[in-house]
Amino acid sequence: MHCPRSSHLDAARQIFRYVKGSLDYGLMYKRHEKFMLDGFTNADWAGDTNDRHSISGYCFSTGLTMVSWCSKKQPVVTLSSTEAEYVATTMAAQECMWLKRLMGEMLCKVDYAVQIRCDNESAIKLASNPIFHGRMKHIEVCHHYIREKVLEQEVVLKGISTNEQVADIFTKSLIKAKFEYFRATLGVVDRKHAFRGSVKN
C-alpha cells in the first residue's frame, strides 16, 4: 500500500470483476453415503516474485464438498519444489489432525489414516522415510511433523496427477477451463442453476 502502481490497480480491478461475476456461486452440501475425511495439498515453488516465498494450499472434504481450505505464503524460503511441497504437506497435516479431533468430538472417532493427495513424489518419499538425509539438514524441525504423522499412520500421502490436483486453485493462476473444473470439484456451484435443478427434481 505504501507504493501502489498501475499494475496493482489492474490486479484489484480483475479481482472485483471476478467477485461481481461470481456472486451467485457457493458451496452446496448434500447428503453423501461415504462420510470420510480426505484432502489435497500443493505448493507453488517461489511463487512470490518479491521475496521468493512459496505458496501453500490445501483443502479437505468429508464427501462431495470441501469443509476446510487454505492458501498461505510459507514462512521460509525453500530451496526446491520438493521442500516447498514438504512444508505444504506439514501445514495440511496439522489441519488434518485438528479436523480429526473436531469430528471425533462432534460426530464419531476418525480411526483411519486420512488420505492427503500430493503431486510431488519426492515429497511423499521424504515424508515416508524415517532416515534423515544430508540434503534435509537445513529443513526446520517443525516441518518434519508430517513425517511423524505418516509413521504413526494418522495420515497417508497419496500421489496424484497434477491435472487432478485440486489444491492448485489455491496456489497459482490457472487457465479458465482448469479453474472452472477445480472450482466444481471443490463443490462450488452456481446457486441459481442448483436451485432450479432441485426444483425440477
KOLDOBA-31811 format. One line per field, with one value per residue (C-alpha): residue number from 1; residue in three letters; chain; x, y, z. Coordinates in steps of 0.2 Angstrom, whole numbers, always signed. Example, Ala and Ser with C-alpha at 12.3 -4.5 7.8 and 13.67 -1.06 7.14 Angstrom:
2
k [1	2] .
r [ala	ser] .
c [A	A] .
xx [+62	+68] .
yy [-22	-5] .
zz [+39	+36] .
***
This chain:
201
k [1	2	3	4	5	6	7	8	9	10	11	12	13	14	15	16	17	18	19	20	21	22	23	24	25	26	27	28	29	30	31	32	33	34	35	36	37	38	39	40	41	42	43	44	45	46	47	48	49	50	51	52	53	54	55	56	57	58	59	60	61	62	63	64	65	66	67	68	69	70	71	72	73	74	75	76	77	78	79	80	81	82	83	84	85	86	87	88	89	90	91	92	93	94	95	96	97	98	99	100	101	102	103	104	105	106	107	108	109	110	111	112	113	114	115	116	117	118	119	120	121	122	123	124	125	126	127	128	129	130	131	132	133	134	135	136	137	138	139	140	141	142	143	144	145	146	147	148	149	150	151	152	153	154	155	156	157	158	159	160	161	162	163	164	165	166	167	168	169	170	171	172	173	174	175	176	177	178	179	180	181	182	183	184	185	186	187	188	189	190	191	192	193	194	195	196	197	198	199	200	201] .
r [met	his	cys	pro	arg	ser	ser	his	leu	asp	ala	ala	arg	gln	ile	phe	arg	tyr	val	lys	gly	ser	leu	asp	tyr	gly	leu	met	tyr	lys	arg	his	glu	lys	phe	met	leu	asp	gly	phe	thr	asn	ala	asp	trp	ala	gly	asp	thr	asn	asp	arg	his	ser	ile	ser	gly	tyr	cys	phe	ser	thr	gly	leu	thr	met	val	ser	trp	cys	ser	lys	lys	gln	pro	val	val	thr	leu	ser	ser	thr	glu	ala	glu	tyr	val	ala	thr	thr	met	ala	ala	gln	glu	cys	met	trp	leu	lys	arg	leu	met	gly	glu	met	leu	cys	lys	val	asp	tyr	ala	val	gln	ile	arg	cys	asp	asn	glu	ser	ala	ile	lys	leu	ala	ser	asn	pro	ile	phe	his	gly	arg	met	lys	his	ile	glu	val	cys	his	his	tyr	ile	arg	glu	lys	val	leu	glu	gln	glu	val	val	leu	lys	gly	ile	ser	thr	asn	glu	gln	val	ala	asp	ile	phe	thr	lys	ser	leu	ile	lys	ala	lys	phe	glu	tyr	phe	arg	ala	thr	leu	gly	val	val	asp	arg	lys	his	ala	phe	arg	gly	ser	val	lys	asn] .
c [A	A	A	A	A	A	A	A	A	A	A	A	A	A	A	A	A	A	A	A	A	A	A	A	A	A	A	A	A	A	A	A	A	A	A	A	A	A	A	A	A	A	A	A	A	A	A	A	A	A	A	A	A	A	A	A	A	A	A	A	A	A	A	A	A	A	A	A	A	A	A	A	A	A	A	A	A	A	A	A	A	A	A	A	A	A	A	A	A	A	A	A	A	A	A	A	A	A	A	A	A	A	A	A	A	A	A	A	A	A	A	A	A	A	A	A	A	A	A	A	A	A	A	A	A	A	A	A	A	A	A	A	A	A	A	A	A	A	A	A	A	A	A	A	A	A	A	A	A	A	A	A	A	A	A	A	A	A	A	A	A	A	A	A	A	A	A	A	A	A	A	A	A	A	A	A	A	A	A	A	A	A	A	A	A	A	A	A	A	A	A	A	A	A	A	A	A	A	A	A	A] .
xx [+0	+15	+20	+5	+7	-5	-1	-9	-24	-26	-25	-38	-50	-48	-52	-68	-73	-72	-81	-95	-97	-97	-109	-121	-108	-107	-104	-118	-118	-128	-131	-117	-116	-97	-93	-74	-61	-48	-39	-27	-11	+0	+13	+19	+38	+45	+28	+30	+42	+46	+53	+53	+42	+32	+13	+5	-13	-24	-42	-52	-68	-80	-89	-93	-89	-75	-76	-59	-47	-32	-20	-5	+13	+26	+36	+53	+62	+63	+77	+67	+50	+51	+55	+41	+29	+35	+32	+14	+11	+15	+3	-10	-6	-9	-26	-30	-26	-37	-51	-50	-51	-66	-75	-71	-79	-94	-98	-88	-70	-59	-49	-42	-27	-33	-28	-19	-16	+1	+8	+26	+33	+49	+40	+29	+45	+53	+38	+38	+57	+62	+80	+87	+97	+111	+100	+87	+98	+93	+74	+67	+62	+44	+41	+45	+28	+21	+34	+29	+10	+14	+24	+10	-2	-13	-12	-6	+1	-5	+2	-10	-8	-5	-21	-31	-23	-37	-26	-18	-33	-26	-8	-7	-16	-25	-32	-51	-56	-44	-50	-69	-65	-57	-70	-83	-73	-72	-91	-94	-109	-120	-134	-147	-144	-143	-159	-168	-162	-168	-185	-187	-182] .
yy [+0	+12	+12	+7	+6	+4	-15	-16	-6	-18	-33	-26	-22	-40	-47	-35	-42	-60	-56	-47	-61	-75	-68	-82	-96	-105	-122	-134	-148	-164	-180	-192	-211	-210	-199	-199	-186	-184	-169	-162	-152	-142	-128	-116	-115	-97	-91	-73	-64	-51	-62	-79	-87	-101	-103	-117	-123	-137	-142	-156	-164	-176	-181	-171	-153	-145	-141	-133	-125	-113	-103	-96	-89	-101	-93	-99	-98	-116	-122	-134	-138	-154	-144	-132	-147	-155	-139	-138	-156	-152	-137	-149	-162	-150	-145	-164	-168	-153	-159	-177	-171	-160	-174	-185	-173	-169	-185	-201	-205	-205	-221	-222	-214	-199	-198	-182	-181	-173	-172	-172	-190	-184	-175	-191	-202	-189	-189	-208	-211	-211	-208	-191	-186	-173	-163	-161	-154	-136	-140	-134	-147	-140	-146	-164	-165	-173	-187	-191	-192	-203	-215	-215	-219	-204	-199	-206	-196	-202	-197	-189	-182	-163	-162	-169	-158	-148	-138	-130	-117	-111	-109	-101	-93	-106	-106	-104	-122	-129	-116	-120	-139	-137	-125	-138	-152	-141	-142	-124	-122	-108	-107	-101	-117	-128	-122	-123	-141	-146	-138	-149	-165] .
zz [+0	+3	-16	-27	-46	-60	-61	-43	-49	-63	-52	-40	-55	-60	-43	-42	-60	-54	-37	-47	-59	-46	-33	-35	-33	-16	-8	-9	+4	+0	+9	+4	+8	+11	+25	+26	+28	+14	+7	-6	-3	-15	-16	-29	-28	-26	-32	-24	-36	-22	-9	-17	-3	-9	-8	+2	-2	+5	+6	+15	+11	+20	+4	-11	-4	+5	+23	+26	+14	+15	+4	+13	+10	+18	+32	+25	+8	+1	-10	-21	-26	-16	+0	-4	-6	+10	+20	+12	+17	+35	+35	+28	+41	+55	+49	+46	+64	+70	+59	+66	+84	+79	+70	+85	+97	+87	+77	+78	+80	+65	+67	+49	+41	+31	+13	+8	-11	-16	-34	-29	-27	-19	-5	-2	-1	+10	+22	+22	+25	+44	+39	+38	+23	+21	+9	+23	+37	+33	+34	+51	+64	+64	+46	+50	+58	+43	+44	+62	+57	+42	+53	+66	+52	+56	+38	+22	+7	-9	-26	-39	-56	-57	-69	-54	-41	-34	-22	-37	-37	-20	-26	-43	-58	-69	-86	-87	-91	-77	-64	-68	-67	-50	-43	-47	-39	-23	-23	-28	-39	-46	-34	-47	-58	-42	-35	-52	-54	-37	-40	-56	-46] .
***
